[in-house]
Each structure stands twice: as structure tokens, then as C-alpha cells.
Amino acid sequence: MAKILVVDDSPTQLANMVRICQAHGHQTLTATNGAEGVAMAQSESPDLIFMDVVMPELNGFQATRKITRDPATQHIPVVLVTTKDQDTDKVWGERQGAAGYIVKPPQEAELVAKIKELVG
């Protein structure tokens, strides 16, 4: 069982990803913007983070960069989950340190496969 932080400002998307994670036996934490996500990563040290990109305060790219470049949180894999599906978005996400990229709406099999890949 992994501890997974889901960061998304859409209540519907947040609930859907939490439901999928919990259905597969994982503990979930939630945040509704990038700044909260960074704070939760620092305080809770989750095993994996699913991060939306388009959010208020810090966007997902900025939050991912903060998490992956902070020595205290850089070990946590961050997977971007977003409607932004252009190749340039994926490349930019990788440059920020993202360990994966899933286009919304996320399919259950895709989320579960990413969890297995990154946390076993």
C-alpha cells in the first residue's frame, strides 16, 4: 500500500483519482492547488504524487519543479495528470522533474499501471 498525494483543483477529478487509488488499497492525501501540494509533500512525504497542471497559485509545472528540486522531497515521483496533451507540454513536464505524464481524463488502468511502475 502506497501513500499517494493527489493535487487537483477540480473536485470531480480529485474525487475520481482518490476513488481509483483507494479501490486499489492505497492511502490518499489531497491538495487543491500547487502551493498546498508542495506543503503536503514536505509534511507528509508521500510515496507518489499525481499533480494537475492548470491550478491557481502555483501551477503543476511550478509545484513539480519545487518538489523535485528540494532535497527533502526530490525522492518523491511526481506524475502530471492534465488536459494539456501537446508534446511540448510533456517535454516541459519532464524538464521540471516529472516521472510521468497522464492525459485527462485518467483511465483507471493507466493510473494503476503508473502506481505499480513507480512504487511497486
Backbone torsions as a table, in degrees:
resi	resn	phi	psi	omega
1	MET	NA	129.2	-180.0
2	ALA	-105.0	156.0	172.4
3	LYS	-99.1	115.6	-174.1
4	ILE	-117.0	127.9	175.1
5	LEU	-95.7	124.6	177.7
6	VAL	-109.5	121.8	-177.9
7	VAL	-116.9	113.8	-179.6
8	ASP	-161.3	138.0	179.6
9	ASP	-86.7	-5.1	177.3
10	SER	-93.3	115.4	179.4
11	PRO	-56.5	-36.3	-179.6
12	THR	-66.7	-48.4	179.4
13	GLN	-64.1	-42.0	179.8
14	LEU	-59.4	-50.0	-179.2
15	ALA	-61.5	-40.0	-179.3
16	ASN	-64.2	-46.5	-179.0
17	MET	-68.5	-37.9	176.6
18	VAL	-62.4	-44.9	179.8
19	ARG	-57.3	-46.4	-179.4
20	ILE	-63.3	-47.3	-178.8
21	CYS	-61.2	-46.0	-178.6
22	GLN	-67.7	-34.4	178.3
23	ALA	-63.0	-22.5	179.3
24	HIS	-103.3	18.2	171.5
25	GLY	85.1	12.8	-177.9
26	HIS	-96.2	148.3	174.5
27	GLN	-82.3	141.0	-179.4
28	THR	-124.3	148.6	172.0
29	LEU	-125.4	153.3	-179.5
30	THR	-132.5	153.4	173.0
31	ALA	-144.3	150.2	-174.6
32	THR	-109.3	5.5	172.0
33	ASN	-158.1	170.4	-175.5
34	GLY	-62.3	-39.0	-179.6
35	ALA	-63.9	-43.9	176.5
36	GLU	-62.5	-39.7	179.9
37	GLY	-61.2	-43.3	178.3
38	VAL	-63.5	-45.1	179.9
39	ALA	-61.9	-42.6	179.5
40	MET	-66.7	-38.8	178.0
41	ALA	-60.2	-41.3	-178.4
42	GLN	-71.0	-40.7	-175.4
43	SER	-84.3	-31.6	-173.6
44	GLU	-105.9	-16.9	-178.4
45	SER	44.1	63.5	180.0
46	PRO	-67.8	165.8	178.6
47	ASP	-80.6	-23.2	-175.3
48	LEU	-158.4	148.4	176.1
49	ILE	-127.4	128.9	168.6
50	PHE	-100.3	119.5	-170.8
51	MET	-121.3	121.9	171.0
52	ASP	-69.1	162.1	178.5
53	VAL	-101.7	-51.2	-174.7
54	VAL	-86.5	100.4	-178.2
55	MET	-145.8	159.1	176.7
56	PRO	-71.8	169.0	-178.5
57	GLU	62.9	-104.2	174.8
58	LEU	-93.0	131.5	174.6
59	ASN	-79.4	172.7	-175.9
60	GLY	-63.6	-33.6	177.1
61	PHE	-64.7	-45.6	-179.3
62	GLN	-65.2	-43.3	-179.8
63	ALA	-64.8	-41.6	178.4
64	THR	-61.2	-44.0	179.1
65	ARG	-59.9	-44.1	179.5
66	LYS	-62.4	-43.1	-177.8
67	ILE	-68.5	-46.1	-174.1
68	THR	-77.7	-13.7	179.3
69	ARG	-104.9	-2.2	178.1
70	ASP	-91.1	122.3	-179.6
71	PRO	-53.6	-29.3	-178.8
72	ALA	-74.7	-22.1	-175.7
73	THR	-126.9	-1.2	-173.3
74	GLN	-63.9	-17.4	179.0
75	HIS	-77.4	-12.1	-176.4
76	ILE	-85.2	119.5	177.1
77	PRO	-70.2	136.5	178.5
78	VAL	-115.5	126.2	176.7
79	VAL	-111.7	121.7	177.5
80	LEU	-77.9	132.6	178.9
81	VAL	-125.8	108.9	-168.2
82	THR	-152.7	161.8	173.6
83	THR	-81.0	-13.9	-179.5
84	LYS	-74.3	103.8	-171.9
85	ASP	-113.6	19.4	178.3
86	GLN	-80.6	150.0	178.2
87	ASP	-57.8	-36.8	-179.8
88	THR	-63.9	-34.6	176.9
89	ASP	-65.2	-42.3	-180.0
90	LYS	-64.5	-44.0	178.7
91	VAL	-62.8	-43.9	179.2
92	TRP	-62.6	-40.4	177.6
93	GLY	-61.1	-42.7	177.6
94	GLU	-62.9	-39.5	179.5
95	ARG	-65.8	-24.3	177.6
96	GLN	-83.2	-8.0	178.0
97	GLY	108.5	5.3	-178.7
98	ALA	-62.5	139.6	180.0
99	ALA	-91.9	-5.0	-179.6
100	GLY	-173.4	169.9	-175.0
101	TYR	-147.8	118.6	179.2
102	ILE	-122.1	132.7	179.5
103	VAL	-88.9	134.6	177.9
104	LYS	-72.8	151.1	-4.7
105	PRO	-76.1	137.0	-177.5
106	PRO	-69.6	137.4	176.4
107	GLN	-87.9	142.9	-176.9
108	GLU	-54.3	-46.0	-178.4
109	ALA	-61.2	-37.4	-179.6
110	GLU	-68.6	-42.4	177.7
111	LEU	-64.0	-45.9	-178.6
112	VAL	-63.1	-41.3	178.3
113	ALA	-63.5	-39.5	179.9
114	LYS	-67.6	-39.5	176.5
115	ILE	-61.1	-47.9	-179.3
116	LYS	-62.0	-40.2	-179.2
117	GLU	-63.6	-41.8	-170.9
118	LEU	-96.4	-24.6	-179.7
119	VAL	-128.2	1.2	176.1
120	GLY	84.0	NA	NA
